[in-house]
Amino acid sequence: MNLRLRDDQQDALKVRAEEEGRSMHAIVLQAIDRYLEQEADRETVSRLGAKYAKHHADLLRRLGE
């Protein structure tokens, strides 16, 4: 896989890596991990929300009245 960044992205990433004393590679990997975790959490919340909305539909309807 190749990752092509715009010049401004690469420059900002290089500056951030230097400030943190880390490699650009390590920062990109961390960003990918965070994204994947966030999306998994979002899917879990959505799935559980739908489950409990269905399970408690009558209560939610009454609360909305």
Backbone as numpy.savetxt, mean C-alpha at the origin, in Angstrom:
# Nx Ny Nz CAx CAy CAz Cx Cy Cz
13.87 -8.23 -14.61 13.02 -7.06 -14.61 13.91 -5.81 -14.61
13.54 -4.87 -15.39 14.22 -3.58 -15.41 13.25 -2.52 -14.92
13.75 -1.62 -14.12 12.94 -0.51 -13.62 13.48 0.76 -14.23
12.66 1.41 -15.00 13.08 2.66 -15.64 12.41 3.82 -14.91
13.23 4.65 -14.33 12.73 5.82 -13.61 12.95 7.06 -14.45
12.07 8.04 -14.26 12.33 9.34 -14.86 13.58 9.91 -14.19
14.21 10.85 -14.85 15.43 11.46 -14.31 15.18 12.07 -12.93
14.04 12.76 -12.77 13.77 13.40 -11.49 13.53 12.37 -10.39
12.92 11.24 -10.74 12.72 10.18 -9.75 14.05 9.58 -9.32
14.90 9.31 -10.30 16.20 8.74 -9.99 17.04 9.69 -9.14
17.01 10.96 -9.47 17.77 11.95 -8.70 17.26 12.01 -7.25
15.94 12.06 -7.08 15.36 12.12 -5.73 15.67 10.85 -4.95
15.60 9.72 -5.61 15.90 8.44 -4.96 17.36 8.38 -4.53
18.24 8.87 -5.39 19.68 8.88 -5.06 19.95 9.77 -3.85
19.33 10.94 -3.82 19.50 11.86 -2.69 18.99 11.20 -1.41
17.80 10.61 -1.48 17.22 9.96 -0.29 18.12 8.82 0.18
18.62 8.02 -0.73 19.49 6.90 -0.36 20.76 7.41 0.34
21.33 8.47 -0.19 22.53 9.03 0.43 22.23 9.57 1.82
21.08 10.25 1.96 20.70 10.80 3.27 20.49 9.70 4.31
19.94 8.57 3.86 19.63 7.47 4.78 20.78 6.47 4.92
21.80 6.63 4.10 22.92 5.69 4.14 22.52 4.30 3.67
21.60 4.27 2.74 21.11 2.99 2.20 21.28 3.01 0.69
21.12 1.85 0.09 21.19 1.79 -1.37 19.83 2.13 -1.97
19.85 2.58 -3.20 18.60 2.84 -3.90 17.81 1.54 -4.02
18.50 0.45 -4.26 17.88 -0.86 -4.37 17.10 -1.21 -3.10
17.71 -1.00 -1.95 17.05 -1.33 -0.68 15.79 -0.49 -0.48
15.85 0.78 -0.86 14.68 1.65 -0.71 13.55 1.21 -1.63
13.89 0.85 -2.86 12.87 0.38 -3.80 12.23 -0.92 -3.31
13.04 -1.84 -2.80 12.49 -3.10 -2.27 11.54 -2.83 -1.10
11.92 -1.91 -0.22 11.06 -1.57 0.91 9.74 -0.96 0.42
9.81 -0.11 -0.58 8.60 0.51 -1.12 7.67 -0.55 -1.73
8.24 -1.52 -2.41 7.44 -2.60 -2.99 6.79 -3.42 -1.88
7.56 -3.77 -0.85 7.01 -4.53 0.27 5.86 -3.78 0.94
6.04 -2.49 1.16 4.98 -1.68 1.78 3.73 -1.66 0.91
3.91 -1.49 -0.38 2.78 -1.47 -1.31 2.03 -2.79 -1.26
2.75 -3.90 -1.34 2.10 -5.21 -1.33 1.36 -5.47 -0.03
1.95 -5.07 1.09 1.30 -5.24 2.39 0.05 -4.38 2.48
0.15 -3.15 2.02 -0.99 -2.23 2.07 -2.15 -2.76 1.21
-1.84 -3.27 0.04 -2.90 -3.79 -0.83 -3.53 -5.05 -0.24
-2.72 -5.90 0.38 -3.26 -7.09 1.03 -4.18 -6.68 2.18
-3.79 -5.68 2.95 -4.63 -5.19 4.04 -5.93 -4.62 3.50
-5.84 -3.88 2.40 -7.03 -3.28 1.79 -8.01 -4.37 1.34
-7.49 -5.43 0.75 -8.33 -6.54 0.31 -8.98 -7.23 1.49
-8.23 -7.42 2.57 -8.77 -8.06 3.77 -9.89 -7.23 4.37
-9.67 -5.93 4.49 -10.69 -5.04 5.06 -11.94 -5.07 4.17
-11.77 -5.03 2.89 -12.91 -5.05 1.97 -13.69 -6.36 2.10
-12.97 -7.46 2.15 -13.61 -8.78 2.26 -14.36 -8.90 3.59
-13.73 -8.49 4.68 -14.38 -8.57 5.99 -15.55 -7.60 6.08
-15.40 -6.43 5.51 -16.49 -5.46 5.51 -17.72 -6.01 4.81
-17.50 -6.62 3.66 -18.61 -7.21 2.91 -19.25 -8.35 3.70
-18.42 -9.16 4.34 -18.93 -10.29 5.13 -19.81 -9.80 6.28
-19.33 -8.81 7.03 -20.08 -8.33 8.18 -21.27 -7.46 7.78
-21.16 -6.77 6.66 -22.30 -6.00 6.17 -23.44 -6.94 5.81
-23.10 -8.06 5.19 -24.12 -9.05 4.83 -24.69 -9.69 6.09
-23.83 -10.05 7.01 -24.25 -10.71 8.25 -25.13 -9.80 9.10
-24.85 -8.51 9.11 -25.58 -7.56 9.95 -26.42 -6.60 9.12
-26.90 -7.05 7.97 -27.63 -6.19 7.05 -28.87 -5.58 7.73
-29.59 -6.37 8.49 -30.80 -5.86 9.13 -30.47 -4.75 10.12
-29.46 -4.99 10.94 -29.05 -3.97 11.91 -28.59 -2.70 11.21
-27.81 -2.82 10.17 -27.33 -1.66 9.44 -28.49 -0.91 8.79
-29.47 -1.63 8.28 -30.65 -0.99 7.70 -31.40 -0.20 8.75
-31.58 -0.80 9.95 -32.30 -0.11 11.04 -31.53 1.11 11.52
-30.22 1.01 11.59 -29.41 2.16 12.01 -29.52 3.30 11.00
-29.71 2.97 9.75 -29.81 3.98 8.72 -31.15 4.68 8.69
-32.12 4.15 9.38 -33.47 4.76 9.36 -33.57 5.93 10.29
